[in-house]
């Protein structure tokens, strides 16, 4: 089986558009649908026809182009069962633990409530790919709009259990701001300091920070490191529960 091909580009102001193409079958999936024009242009530039949309959650900047892409390509829209009524054009609803195939590649659905109540991520285990949308960013995580911090913490732990070499594709180019914030939480982390410099240089040249890897996030992302003794000492929360530490980190990011 040939490797999947991935095309990444910007949509809207800071959303990532991601197309996933199987060269053997010709099938192409759009991960979410932030805006029709850049997605259609990217597909036509590569000579691809979009057969699927893998929707992660109901926010407008992730589903705005669903109906336009369905009209253009006749694609099947797959999305979270717990948000089914809010996903335009939904054809197939999936939830935590479900497994389906895209072009012969198994896809595991991971329920990750937190940013929204029914957010899901799509894991391609054979391809070592995770499409995390607004649950996990490079050096960050999504805001908590519909579920409490404890739910998001447990969702992130599901993702952190994936193999370190898993390539993580996320929903927004927030990484520079996330790096600057992370240094306020984990200032003595040498790997984080080095990564922040790399990100500063990359973004100065308008380079993308996508994808990251799960192993790198576990070493540098403060939202995955709420149990780390150095972070707990820095926050003065050595005796507090891990979920409480995570909630404090998320609160500080909200006000950063």
N, C-alpha and C positions, 0 to 999 in steps of 0.2 A: 504494500500500500504506500503510495507516494505521500510525502509530507503535505500538510495543508499550507496553502499560501495565504499570507495576511497582508492586507493593505490598511494603513493607518493614516488619517488625515483629520484636520480640524473641522468642526461644525459649530455654527453659532459663534459665540465668543471664545469658549474654552472647552466645549464638549469634544471628545474624541469620536470620530467616526471610525468604525472598524468593519472591514469586510473579510470574511473567511471563505476561501475558495478551495474546492477539491478538484485538482486537475484531471482526475480520472473520470469522474461523473459529470463535471461541469457545474455541479451545484455550488451556490454561493449564499452564505448567510450574512445578513447585516446584524451586528450586535447592537440592539436598540435602533432607533430611527430618529436622531435629533433634528435633522433638517433634510428636506428632499433634494434640493439642488446639488449640494456637495456630494451626497451619496450617489445620486444618479450619474453625476460627472465622473466620479471615481470608478464606478462600475463600467461605464462605457469606455473610459480610458483604458481599462484592462481587458475589455471585451468580454465582460462577465454579465450574466443575467441573474438577478437576485431571486433565489428560490425560497428563502426563508428569512424571517426576522425573529431573532431570539430576544424577546423583551424581558428586561430584568425587573422593572417596576413602572408605576403608572405616571410618574412626573412628566409634565408636558415636554420638557427638554429631552426626554427619552422616547416619547411615542408620537411626537408631533407629525412625523412623516409617515406613519404607518399606512394610512389610507392612500396617500399619494404613491407610495412604493407598491402597494397592492394593485393599484390601478395601472401603474407603469409595467409591472413585471408579473402580476398574478401570483405573488408569493404567498406562502403559508406563514401565518403569524402565530408564534408559540409564546406563551407568557404565564405569569404566576396565577395559580388558581385562586389565591386569596385576594387578588385584585382584578379578577376576571371582568367585572362589570365596568372597570375603568380603563381597560386596554382596548383602544379602537381597533376594530377589525379582527379581534382574536378568533383564531380557528381551533387552537388546541391549548387547553389549560394544564399546567404541570405544577407539581409541588415537591416539597422536600422528600428526597429518597427516590423519586422517579428516575427512570433511565430510558432514554430513547436514542435513536441513531440519526446522525446527520451524515449523509453520503457514506454510510458504512462505518463511521466513526462513533463509538459509544459516547454518549453525553450524560453525565450525572447531574441532577438538579439538587442544589444545596439551598435549603431555605435559610435566609439570613435576615430575619426581621430586625429592625432598628431604625434605619433611615426611613423606611416605610414599613407598614405592618406586614406586607406580603412579599417584600423584596426577595428575589432568588438570584443565585449565581450559577453559571454553567461551567462545569468541569469536564474537560476532555482528557480522561486519565491516560489513554494510550499516546496522546499527543503532548502530554504534560503542559496543558494550557488551562488557565482559569480566566473567565470573564466575570470580573467582580463588580463592574459598574460603580455604584455609589456606596457600597459596603466598605471596601478596602481600597485606599489610594496608595500611591507611593508616599510613604512617611505620613499617612493620614488615614482617617476613616470618615464616613459620612455624618452629617449632622443628624441629630435624633429628633425627627419630626413626629413620628407616630408610635414609637415604642421607647421604653425606658432604657437607661444605660445598661442595666443587667442583661437585657435581651441582646443588645448590640455586642456586649462582651462575649456572651455565649456564641453568637454568630461568628465573631472573629476567631474564636477558638476552633470552630469547625474548619475554618480556612487555614488556620495555622497548623492543623494536623496534616495538611497535604504535604507531599514531598518537597524538600527544599528547592529542588531544581524546577519546580512548577513555574512557568512564565505567567505573570499576572498582568492582564490588560484591564485598565480601570477607566472610569468614565470622564474624568476631567483633568486638565493640565493645571493642577494646583500645587505642583511639587516644590516650587521655589518657596512659596509662602509656608508650606508644610515643613520644609527643612529649617527655615528660620525659627519657626515655633518649636520644632523638636529639640533644637539646641537649648531652649529655655527650660526644657523638662529633663533633658539627659545631657548636661553640658560636659561631662567628663568622658563621654563615649567617643573614643578615638576613631572608630569606624564611621560613626555618624559625622564627625567633624570633617573627615576626608570626603565623605559622600556629599556633604553640603557644598564643599568647594567645587566638586565635580559638577554638581547641579547648577551652581552659579555660572560656571564657564559655559555649560551646555545651553542654558537659557539665554545667555548673552548673545549667542549665535542663533537664537530661535530654534534650537534643537528640541526634539520631543524627549521626554523622560520615560516614555512607555516603550516596552514593558519593563516591569521590575521582576524580581523573583521572590518566592516565598521565603527562601533562606535569607536573602538580604533584608527583607522586611522584619524578620524575627530578630535580626541583629541591630536594627536602626530605627524602626518605627515605634514611637513611644506608646501608641495605642495597642500594640501587641505585647508591651513590656511592663504592664502595670504590676507584675509580680517581682520585677527586678529590684534587688535591695538598694542599689545606688539611686534609682528613681524615687523609691519610697523615702529614703533618707533626705534627698533633695527637697521633696515636698513636705517633709515633716510628718509622714504618714506611715511610719514603720509598723505600727500596731493595728492599722486599719485593714479591712477586708479588701481583696483584690478588686472586686466590683466597685467599691467605693473609691479606690485610687483611680480606676479607669474613669469613673464619673467626674472626678475632679480634673483629670487631664482634658476630658471633652469640654467641660465648663470653661476651662482656661482657654482652650482653642476658640470657643465661641466668642470670647472677649478679646482675642489677640489682635 
